[in-house]
């Protein structure tokens, strides 16, 4: 196990190097001249040259690349071009806000979807199974924007249960007041495809010989589904849950923008509008690191879920 872990950690280094190189090339070739952007609407040549010298943009490309590598290694991307705040401080302040909403979405989606998939898989072919699958198909066909419009109107304006937008500095108030509406609307979108996918994993497992053997030995259906079937179907389910983590960040763009939640997703949109490259590059690199670490964690989790898995 330790040897495998060291090899995987070593493999992360060239992968991260490729991400750093790609981000550097994309921003340097297609991002425009940062000095011109920072100089304002009526820039002077002297001002542009001074900004380029201050940012190190007058250096050769390999020097600029080395500066970027040092920023990644030291986790210091300097200051935001638009607010002059430390980029690390911006991320530390905004990340908990995004986790407050998107963490709930990820956890509740996993619990509800797996439970619902087990229930309909056990009743495969019944009217309940067909009805829930039809509802899931219909739910997948509806745009999230429609959920937002109807949800804000119904729960915000008509019933008055939740505010349609906003955030506060009180964690419990955010959990109880501001987060429920975006979380519920996001779940309406995510549960349907997850349930259909997990149902297919579970149904496939129920057709194997070990399930028939367990039933022949007198095991009750609850034990068969929870102990035997679910554990063997857990590997593809865990894989899908891991892949959903980076996608949650992408989903936070729309949620945080619509509901005025000051999280990382909204910060990225503001950074793009302001051409705030340090913030965009930092969040891109951190998201790549998170994805690689989550993939490593999932690979290690496979061994715990199924001892037959060999880590090589």
The 8 nearest C-alpha neighbors of each residue, nearest first, counted from 0:
[[1, 3, 2, 4, 310, 299, 5, 311],
 [2, 0, 4, 3, 5, 6, 7, 310],
 [3, 1, 5, 4, 0, 6, 7, 311],
 [2, 4, 6, 0, 1, 5, 7, 311],
 [5, 3, 1, 7, 2, 6, 0, 8],
 [4, 6, 8, 2, 7, 3, 9, 1],
 [7, 5, 9, 3, 8, 4, 10, 2],
 [8, 6, 10, 4, 9, 5, 3, 11],
 [7, 9, 5, 11, 10, 6, 4, 12],
 [8, 10, 6, 7, 11, 12, 5, 13],
 [11, 9, 7, 8, 12, 13, 6, 14],
 [10, 12, 14, 8, 9, 13, 15, 7],
 [11, 13, 15, 10, 14, 9, 16, 8],
 [14, 12, 16, 15, 11, 10, 17, 9],
 [15, 13, 11, 17, 16, 12, 18, 10],
 [14, 16, 18, 12, 17, 13, 11, 19],
 [15, 17, 13, 19, 14, 18, 12, 20],
 [16, 18, 20, 14, 15, 19, 21, 13],
 [17, 19, 15, 21, 16, 20, 22, 14],
 [20, 18, 16, 22, 17, 21, 23, 15],
 [21, 19, 23, 17, 18, 22, 24, 16],
 [20, 22, 18, 24, 23, 19, 17, 25],
 [21, 23, 25, 19, 20, 24, 18, 26],
 [24, 22, 20, 21, 26, 25, 27, 19],
 [23, 25, 27, 21, 22, 26, 28, 20],
 [26, 24, 22, 28, 29, 23, 27, 21],
 [25, 27, 30, 23, 29, 24, 28, 22],
 [28, 26, 24, 25, 30, 29, 23, 31],
 [29, 27, 25, 26, 24, 30, 31, 23],
 [28, 30, 26, 25, 31, 27, 24, 32],
 [31, 29, 26, 27, 28, 25, 32, 33],
 [32, 30, 29, 33, 27, 28, 26, 36],
 [31, 33, 34, 35, 36, 30, 27, 37],
 [34, 32, 36, 35, 37, 31, 30, 51],
 [33, 35, 37, 47, 36, 50, 32, 51],
 [34, 36, 38, 33, 32, 37, 47, 42],
 [35, 37, 33, 34, 38, 39, 32, 274],
 [38, 36, 34, 39, 35, 33, 80, 50],
 [37, 39, 42, 35, 36, 34, 47, 46],
 [40, 38, 37, 41, 42, 36, 35, 34],
 [39, 41, 42, 38, 36, 35, 37, 43],
 [42, 40, 39, 43, 38, 35, 44, 36],
 [43, 41, 38, 39, 40, 44, 46, 47],
 [42, 44, 46, 45, 47, 41, 38, 48],
 [43, 45, 47, 46, 48, 42, 49, 35],
 [46, 44, 48, 43, 47, 49, 42, 50],
 [45, 47, 49, 43, 44, 48, 50, 38],
 [46, 48, 44, 50, 34, 49, 45, 35],
 [47, 49, 51, 45, 46, 50, 52, 44],
 [50, 48, 46, 52, 47, 51, 53, 45],
 [51, 49, 53, 47, 52, 34, 48, 54],
 [52, 50, 56, 48, 54, 49, 53, 34],
 [51, 53, 55, 49, 50, 54, 57, 56],
 [52, 54, 50, 51, 55, 49, 56, 48],
 [55, 53, 51, 56, 52, 50, 57, 34],
 [54, 56, 52, 57, 53, 58, 51, 63],
 [57, 55, 51, 58, 54, 52, 63, 53],
 [56, 58, 55, 52, 51, 59, 54, 48],
 [57, 59, 56, 55, 62, 63, 60, 52],
 [60, 58, 62, 61, 63, 57, 56, 64],
 [59, 61, 63, 62, 64, 58, 56, 65],
 [60, 62, 64, 63, 59, 65, 58, 66],
 [61, 63, 65, 64, 60, 59, 58, 66],
 [64, 62, 60, 66, 61, 65, 67, 58],
 [65, 63, 61, 67, 62, 66, 60, 68],
 [64, 66, 68, 62, 67, 63, 61, 69],
 [67, 65, 63, 69, 64, 68, 62, 70],
 [66, 68, 70, 64, 65, 69, 63, 71],
 [69, 67, 65, 71, 70, 66, 72, 64],
 [68, 70, 72, 66, 67, 71, 73, 65],
 [71, 69, 75, 67, 76, 73, 68, 72],
 [70, 72, 74, 68, 69, 73, 67, 75],
 [73, 71, 69, 70, 74, 68, 75, 67],
 [72, 74, 70, 75, 71, 69, 76, 68],
 [75, 73, 71, 72, 70, 76, 87, 69],
 [74, 76, 70, 73, 77, 87, 71, 86],
 [77, 75, 70, 86, 277, 74, 281, 78],
 [78, 76, 75, 85, 86, 79, 277, 70],
 [79, 77, 85, 83, 84, 86, 80, 76],
 [78, 80, 83, 84, 81, 82, 86, 277],
 [79, 81, 275, 83, 82, 78, 277, 37],
 [80, 82, 79, 83, 275, 273, 270, 84],
 [83, 81, 84, 79, 80, 78, 85, 275],
 [84, 82, 79, 78, 80, 81, 85, 86],
 [85, 83, 78, 79, 82, 86, 89, 88],
 [84, 86, 78, 88, 87, 77, 79, 89],
 [87, 85, 89, 78, 88, 79, 278, 76],
 [86, 88, 90, 85, 89, 91, 75, 76],
 [87, 89, 91, 85, 86, 90, 92, 84],
 [90, 88, 86, 92, 87, 91, 93, 85],
 [89, 91, 93, 87, 92, 88, 94, 86],
 [92, 90, 88, 89, 94, 93, 87, 95],
 [91, 93, 89, 90, 94, 88, 95, 96],
 [92, 94, 262, 263, 90, 96, 95, 91],
 [93, 95, 97, 96, 91, 90, 263, 92],
 [96, 94, 98, 97, 93, 99, 92, 91],
 [97, 95, 262, 99, 93, 94, 98, 261],
 [98, 96, 262, 94, 99, 95, 100, 101],
 [99, 97, 102, 95, 101, 100, 96, 94],
 [98, 100, 96, 97, 102, 95, 101, 103],
 [101, 99, 98, 103, 97, 102, 178, 182],
 [100, 102, 104, 98, 103, 97, 99, 105],
 [103, 101, 98, 105, 104, 100, 99, 106],
 [102, 104, 106, 101, 105, 100, 107, 99],
 [103, 105, 101, 102, 107, 106, 182, 108],
 [106, 104, 102, 108, 103, 107, 101, 109],
 [105, 107, 103, 109, 108, 104, 102, 110],
 [108, 106, 110, 109, 104, 105, 103, 111],
 [107, 109, 105, 111, 106, 110, 112, 190],
 [110, 108, 106, 107, 112, 111, 113, 105],
 [109, 111, 107, 113, 108, 112, 114, 106],
 [112, 110, 114, 108, 113, 109, 107, 115],
 [111, 113, 194, 115, 109, 114, 108, 190],
 [112, 114, 116, 115, 110, 111, 109, 117],
 [115, 113, 117, 111, 116, 112, 110, 118],
 [114, 116, 118, 112, 117, 113, 111, 119],
 [115, 117, 198, 113, 194, 119, 118, 114],
 [118, 116, 120, 114, 115, 119, 121, 113],
 [117, 119, 115, 121, 116, 120, 114, 122],
 [118, 120, 122, 128, 121, 116, 117, 123],
 [121, 119, 123, 117, 122, 118, 202, 198],
 [120, 122, 118, 119, 123, 117, 224, 202],
 [123, 121, 119, 120, 125, 128, 124, 118],
 [122, 124, 120, 125, 121, 128, 119, 202],
 [125, 123, 128, 122, 129, 126, 127, 120],
 [126, 124, 128, 127, 123, 122, 129, 119],
 [125, 127, 129, 128, 130, 124, 122, 131],
 [128, 126, 130, 125, 129, 131, 119, 122],
 [127, 129, 119, 125, 131, 126, 130, 123],
 [128, 130, 132, 126, 127, 131, 133, 125],
 [131, 129, 133, 127, 132, 128, 126, 134],
 [132, 130, 134, 133, 128, 129, 135, 127],
 [131, 133, 135, 129, 134, 130, 136, 128],
 [134, 132, 136, 130, 131, 135, 129, 137],
 [135, 133, 131, 137, 132, 136, 138, 130],
 [136, 134, 191, 132, 138, 133, 137, 131],
 [137, 135, 133, 139, 134, 138, 132, 140],
 [136, 138, 134, 140, 135, 139, 133, 141],
 [137, 139, 135, 140, 136, 141, 134, 191],
 [140, 138, 136, 137, 141, 135, 191, 192],
 [139, 141, 137, 138, 136, 142, 135, 188],
 [142, 140, 138, 139, 143, 137, 145, 146],
 [143, 141, 144, 145, 140, 146, 139, 188],
 [142, 144, 146, 145, 147, 141, 188, 185],
 [145, 143, 147, 142, 146, 148, 141, 149],
 [144, 146, 148, 147, 143, 142, 149, 141],
 [147, 145, 143, 149, 144, 148, 150, 184],
 [146, 148, 144, 150, 145, 149, 151, 143],
 [147, 149, 145, 151, 150, 146, 152, 144],
 [148, 150, 152, 146, 147, 151, 153, 145],
 [151, 149, 147, 153, 152, 148, 154, 146],
 [152, 150, 155, 148, 163, 154, 149, 153],
 [151, 153, 156, 149, 155, 150, 154, 148],
 [154, 152, 157, 150, 151, 155, 149, 156],
 [155, 153, 158, 160, 151, 150, 159, 152],
 [156, 154, 159, 151, 161, 163, 152, 162],
 [155, 157, 152, 159, 153, 158, 154, 151],
 [156, 158, 153, 159, 155, 154, 152, 160],
 [159, 157, 154, 160, 156, 153, 155, 161],
 [158, 160, 155, 156, 154, 157, 161, 162],
 [159, 161, 154, 158, 155, 162, 156, 157],
 [160, 162, 155, 159, 176, 154, 163, 180],
 [163, 161, 164, 155, 177, 160, 165, 176],
 [162, 164, 155, 151, 161, 258, 165, 180],
 [165, 163, 258, 162, 259, 177, 166, 260],
 [164, 166, 259, 260, 258, 177, 167, 162],
 [167, 165, 260, 177, 173, 168, 164, 259],
 [168, 166, 169, 173, 165, 172, 170, 177],
 [167, 169, 170, 166, 173, 172, 171, 96],
 [168, 170, 172, 167, 171, 173, 166, 174],
 [171, 169, 173, 172, 174, 168, 167, 99],
 [172, 170, 174, 173, 169, 175, 176, 168],
 [171, 173, 175, 169, 174, 176, 170, 177],
 [172, 174, 177, 170, 171, 176, 175, 178],
 [175, 173, 171, 178, 172, 176, 170, 177],
 [174, 176, 172, 173, 171, 177, 179, 178],
 [177, 175, 173, 172, 174, 178, 161, 179],
 [176, 178, 173, 179, 166, 162, 174, 175],
 [177, 179, 174, 173, 180, 181, 100, 176],
 [180, 178, 182, 181, 183, 177, 176, 175],
 [179, 181, 183, 182, 178, 184, 161, 177],
 [182, 180, 184, 183, 179, 178, 185, 254],
 [183, 181, 179, 185, 180, 184, 104, 178],
 [184, 182, 186, 180, 185, 181, 179, 187],
 [185, 183, 187, 181, 186, 182, 180, 146],
 [184, 186, 182, 188, 187, 183, 181, 189],
 [187, 185, 189, 183, 188, 184, 190, 182],
 [188, 186, 184, 185, 189, 190, 183, 191],
 [187, 189, 186, 185, 190, 191, 143, 139],
 [188, 190, 186, 191, 187, 192, 185, 193],
 [191, 189, 193, 186, 112, 108, 192, 194],
 [190, 192, 135, 194, 193, 189, 139, 138],
 [193, 191, 195, 194, 190, 189, 196, 139],
 [194, 192, 196, 190, 191, 195, 112, 197],
 [195, 193, 112, 116, 197, 191, 196, 192],
 [196, 194, 198, 192, 193, 197, 191, 199],
 [195, 197, 193, 199, 198, 194, 192, 200],
 [196, 198, 200, 194, 199, 195, 116, 193],
 [199, 197, 116, 201, 195, 200, 196, 120],
 [198, 200, 202, 196, 197, 201, 203, 195],
 [201, 199, 197, 203, 198, 202, 232, 204],
 [200, 202, 198, 204, 203, 199, 232, 197],
 [203, 201, 205, 199, 204, 200, 120, 198],
 [204, 202, 200, 201, 205, 206, 199, 207],
 [203, 205, 201, 206, 202, 207, 228, 232],
 [206, 204, 202, 203, 207, 210, 228, 201],
 [205, 207, 204, 203, 208, 202, 210, 211],
 [208, 206, 205, 204, 209, 210, 211, 203],
 [207, 209, 211, 210, 212, 206, 205, 213],
 [208, 210, 212, 211, 207, 213, 227, 205],
 [211, 209, 213, 212, 208, 207, 205, 214],
 [210, 212, 214, 208, 213, 209, 215, 207],
 [213, 211, 209, 215, 210, 214, 208, 216],
 [214, 212, 210, 216, 215, 211, 218, 209],
 [213, 215, 211, 218, 217, 216, 212, 210],
 [214, 216, 212, 217, 213, 211, 218, 210],
 [217, 215, 213, 214, 218, 212, 211, 219],
 [216, 218, 214, 215, 219, 213, 212, 220],
 [219, 217, 214, 213, 216, 222, 223, 220],
 [218, 220, 222, 221, 217, 223, 214, 213],
 [221, 219, 223, 222, 224, 218, 214, 225],
 [220, 222, 224, 223, 219, 225, 226, 218],
 [223, 221, 225, 226, 220, 224, 219, 218],
 [224, 222, 220, 227, 221, 226, 225, 228],
 [225, 223, 228, 221, 222, 229, 227, 226],
 [224, 226, 229, 222, 223, 221, 227, 228],
 [227, 225, 222, 223, 224, 230, 229, 228],
 [226, 228, 223, 230, 229, 224, 225, 231],
 [227, 229, 224, 231, 230, 204, 232, 225],
 [230, 228, 232, 225, 231, 233, 227, 224],
 [229, 231, 233, 232, 228, 227, 226, 304],
 [230, 232, 233, 228, 229, 227, 234, 204],
 [233, 231, 229, 230, 234, 201, 200, 228],
 [232, 234, 236, 230, 231, 235, 229, 237],
 [233, 235, 237, 236, 232, 238, 301, 231],
 [236, 234, 238, 237, 233, 239, 232, 200],
 [235, 237, 233, 239, 238, 234, 240, 197],
 [238, 236, 240, 234, 239, 235, 233, 241],
 [239, 237, 235, 241, 236, 240, 234, 242],
 [238, 240, 242, 236, 241, 237, 243, 235],
 [241, 239, 237, 243, 238, 242, 236, 244],
 [242, 240, 238, 243, 239, 244, 237, 293],
 [241, 243, 239, 240, 244, 238, 245, 246],
 [242, 244, 246, 240, 241, 245, 247, 239],
 [243, 245, 247, 246, 241, 242, 240, 248],
 [246, 244, 247, 248, 243, 242, 290, 249],
 [245, 247, 243, 249, 248, 244, 250, 242],
 [248, 246, 250, 244, 245, 249, 243, 251],
 [247, 249, 251, 246, 250, 245, 264, 252],
 [250, 248, 246, 247, 251, 252, 245, 264],
 [251, 249, 247, 248, 252, 253, 246, 254],
 [250, 252, 254, 248, 264, 249, 253, 255],
 [253, 251, 264, 250, 249, 255, 265, 254],
 [252, 254, 256, 251, 255, 250, 257, 264],
 [255, 253, 251, 257, 256, 252, 258, 250],
 [256, 254, 260, 258, 259, 265, 257, 251],
 [255, 257, 253, 259, 265, 254, 258, 252],
 [258, 256, 254, 255, 259, 253, 164, 260],
 [257, 259, 164, 255, 260, 256, 254, 165],
 [260, 258, 256, 165, 255, 164, 257, 261],
 [259, 261, 255, 258, 262, 166, 165, 256],
 [262, 260, 265, 259, 93, 255, 96, 266],
 [263, 261, 93, 97, 96, 264, 265, 260],
 [264, 262, 266, 93, 265, 94, 97, 267],
 [263, 265, 252, 251, 267, 266, 262, 255],
 [264, 266, 268, 267, 256, 255, 263, 262],
 [265, 267, 263, 269, 264, 268, 270, 262],
 [268, 266, 270, 264, 269, 265, 271, 263],
 [267, 269, 265, 271, 270, 266, 272, 264],
 [270, 268, 272, 266, 267, 271, 273, 265],
 [269, 271, 275, 267, 273, 268, 272, 274],
 [270, 272, 274, 268, 273, 269, 267, 275],
 [271, 273, 269, 270, 274, 268, 275, 267],
 [272, 274, 270, 275, 271, 269, 81, 80],
 [275, 273, 271, 272, 276, 270, 36, 33],
 [274, 276, 270, 273, 80, 277, 278, 81],
 [275, 277, 279, 278, 274, 280, 270, 80],
 [278, 276, 280, 279, 275, 281, 79, 76],
 [277, 279, 281, 276, 280, 86, 275, 282],
 [280, 278, 276, 282, 281, 277, 283, 267],
 [281, 279, 283, 277, 278, 282, 276, 284],
 [280, 282, 278, 284, 283, 279, 277, 285],
 [281, 283, 285, 279, 284, 280, 286, 278],
 [284, 282, 280, 286, 281, 285, 279, 287],
 [283, 285, 287, 281, 286, 282, 280, 288],
 [286, 284, 288, 282, 287, 283, 289, 281],
 [285, 287, 289, 283, 288, 284, 282, 290],
 [286, 288, 284, 290, 285, 289, 283, 291],
 [289, 287, 285, 291, 286, 290, 292, 284],
 [288, 290, 286, 292, 287, 291, 293, 285],
 [291, 289, 287, 293, 288, 292, 286, 294],
 [292, 290, 294, 288, 293, 289, 295, 287],
 [291, 293, 295, 289, 294, 290, 296, 288],
 [292, 294, 296, 290, 295, 291, 289, 297],
 [295, 293, 297, 291, 292, 296, 290, 298],
 [296, 294, 292, 298, 293, 297, 291, 299],
 [295, 297, 293, 299, 294, 298, 300, 292],
 [298, 296, 300, 294, 299, 295, 293, 301],
 [297, 299, 295, 301, 300, 296, 294, 302],
 [300, 298, 296, 297, 301, 302, 295, 303],
 [299, 301, 297, 303, 302, 298, 296, 304],
 [302, 300, 304, 298, 299, 303, 305, 234],
 [303, 301, 306, 305, 300, 308, 304, 299],
 [304, 302, 300, 301, 305, 306, 299, 308],
 [305, 303, 301, 302, 300, 306, 230, 234],
 [304, 306, 302, 307, 303, 308, 301, 231],
 [307, 305, 302, 308, 303, 304, 309, 301],
 [306, 308, 305, 309, 302, 304, 301, 303],
 [309, 307, 306, 302, 305, 310, 301, 304],
 [308, 310, 311, 307, 302, 306, 301, 305],
 [311, 309, 308, 3, 0, 302, 299, 298],
 [310, 309, 3, 0, 2, 6, 308, 4]]
